[in-house]
Amino acid sequence: MTIDEFNAGFTDEPGYLDYARVGPLSTSAAEEALAFTQVLQRARHGSLDAFAEQDARLRAAASAVTGFPADAIVFQPNTTQGIMHAMFGLTGGVLLSADEFPSLPIAAVRAMEALHTVQPTWLETDHGKVTPGQIRAQLESNVAAVAVSLVDARTGYLSDIEGIRQVIGDRLLIVDAIQGFGVVDAPWEAADVVLSGGQKWCRAGWGTGIMALSSRALERLTPVFSGFSGTEEAEPWGEVPPPASDARAFRVSNPDPIGEARLAASLEEIARVGVPAINAAVAERASRVIDLADEFAIAVVSSRDEQERAGLVVLEPPAEQVTLLTASLHNHGVTATTRQGRVRLSVHSGTSGETLEMLRAAFVSYSSAARY
């Protein structure tokens, strides 16, 4: 599959620059949802067997993208549930930034409060950037794991996962990958736990996600929330067997097969075109957004270095002009996120020239109004 063929699956309206919030469904994901919904609607004799096949399909597709074995991958309904599995399963200290997206620090604190087996250690960062050097300087002997976002949701900073692995040794490395999964060619083999939802850059919709675990993670994490479908037996009537020895242990209940089908379809396409090709297209469009911001003297506070960014471009106009910029984007049909005095634009490989022209028009209006 070529990148142009992949981009043909983008059917969102021009002006959409908010993939970091949610990615409009890809054509393949939407078609899978419709097809399986109609199968479930009719429930024709023998048709329901197809639903049972989606779990293996999803794990194979996720394996092709991440390199983790299929039996080391388990479907999750969202990133946060996977993070809760990881944090409640830990024993020892976990080093992380309090400025991460709330899913990580809240899960760590909830696990500490409930089980008293994990202790959060708060990392001091460089303006929100989690770097190998900072981790090395603050790594204490009681730290059993390090948790980090692959891409910071506020700054767009792309973490150096390989560098972090080098400084933490055989401690567990837990990666919240949602802000880059599917568009960042990350060294997944450096991580022990990879967690991502499918609703953003994979464009598979809400209610989809994965948890991938290394052999080290499977040995060290306790599957605290392992439900009846997380055992070696399909339905363990009259007994309570131990959790499964593979990633299935981190299942709470039966997965949503339609959700699995949507995510599988998206990941299959991503694997066919290749994440490097998607990443190159995203990088080119992000650079064009940065150039536009520079043209209109709008401060870019996310990294300009392609090695430190993914698809997020973060703008910080003067505080008194944030509302003006937000209104200008809205009035020109540009969908973006304004948060904490900053405007976050997020591009994908399918972001069109028409969308960038709409962004330019919004910047023209903003610049004209800001002068008066």
Secondary structure, DSSP 8 states (H G I E B T S, - for coil): --HHHHHTT----TTB-BTTT-----HHHHHHHHHHHHHHHH--TTTTHHHHTHHHHHHHHHHHHH---GGGEEE-SSHHHHHHHHHHH--EEEEE-TTS-THHHHHHHHHHHHHS-EEEEE---BTTB--HHHHHHH--TTEEEEEEESB-TTT-BB--HHHHHHHHTTSEEEEE-TTTTTTS---GGG-SEEEEESSSTT---SS-EEEEE-HHHHHH---TT--GGGBSSSS-TT----B-SSGGGG-SS---HHHHHHHHHHHHHHHHH-HHHHHHHHHHHHHHHHHHHHHTT--B-S---GGGBSSEEEE---GGGHHHHHHHHHHTT-B-EEETTEEEEE--TT--HHHHHHHHHHHHHHHHHHT-
